[in-house]
């Protein structure tokens, strides 16, 4: 009688969660490429749609918030302020909603072949990031025309902002993506969260307008919300340098940046990581039932 | 109900071969769910209807060990649970009780073509699907010509797959799946693909893999093929394993009803 050494064996269908990305990086790359290649196939404008939607959004917000509600009086270069916030919020909204739908959209595969299912939400977030790049490029061109020069702290702010948004979107996307398999109307929560994400961050108004109205504890909570932290970082990196320049030449007054920018960013990032860990945990729990619920 | 064995640490003795697949007291239930949304679940709860899903036992206390290099047929009528067994081995489903362990790289000829995207070209689909089956870029590069040659659609490889005939599509999909690097091959009713010459070619390829000492698990209704390819048969009836032994006897057990 010999017994078998079980150390060589593995249980099929168990991955290492999001860490599997490293082993499956080639597939991830192909999935992302598939997403970007087929995104606007058979549509008249093609990738032009990537510009039309944010442009329309920008136009509406600019007219309503800037001209009708006269925000451009208090905020120098309101257009740049607005647009840099919008691209960030769009990046979040798109990666979050794509990640949520990623499992049900790939049901043919999830039902039939085992592969680490975390790849789908991750590919969705990367796809949204690629989609964010042309918008960010427009913003950068505008800022460069206005005399934007890179600084170490500004670039760091931009990178950290993008990381916070991506991690938050992935965590929430995995959570609701897993839920969405069992309960198809989980997508409705996503739309609600998207409304919140647009209006609960200082994009269409400024942080000190919130500080004026809200009690201090509430304001502090507001500012460490990962998205608000990310938007303020992005403002710091893109808009503030050109706004300072504009003030220096044209005169006027520039309101101060939020007091605890980097502390808020740190807390925001920590919250984002908590979202990610919670999302991964829920995802793993629901994953066992994906194939039968789809 | 099954009792999960506590003795998985010391699996039964194997004389000469090492096991590739261990299936140990596996049970699989399916929940026939009545609600697929929060709304339905909530309304059901308000009306006092039974929201709890009905349970359906697809597999009940199935145990077997498949050794390296063995070719095993899993037989049973429709709904007997044999395809569920294959999905459990592939990892798509997880057992509700019991354990499944596998050793080596596993590839499934299960619903080939699941990962194909109609808007991409044949070439892009080959890379995408081979990657889905776990291959890396270098491996695919090396095998790409073989895959295309086997599928016999060289002339159309750079066309979008949506322009393919269903036969061409299946041939390419099968060809990708069969060329993956593998130690264990799962085959599910796949050989209904294509015309007679292509079917014969597929059989020959599977025989070749068996000859190379790959472990094989085949689910099929085709008795001739099972006799030809397998030496052992496991019969599953209504989720219960009723026979495990030489393939000819297994076919007889099947026919007795």
Interface residues (C-beta under 8 A of the other chain):
Chain A: X1 X2 X3 X4 X6 X8 X9 X10 X11 X12 X13 X14 X24 X26 X27 X30 X31 X34 X37 X38 X41 X108 X109 X110 X111 X112 X113 X114 X115 X182 X183 X184 X185 X186 X288 X291 X292 X293
Chain B: X8 X9 X10 X11 X13 X14 X18 X19 X22 X30 X31 X33 X36 X37 X38 X39 X41 X87 X88 X89 X90 X91 X92 X93 X94 X99 X100 X101 X102 X103 X106 X108 X110 X111 X114 X115 X117 X119 X120 X124 X127 X128 X131 X132 X133 X134 X136 X137
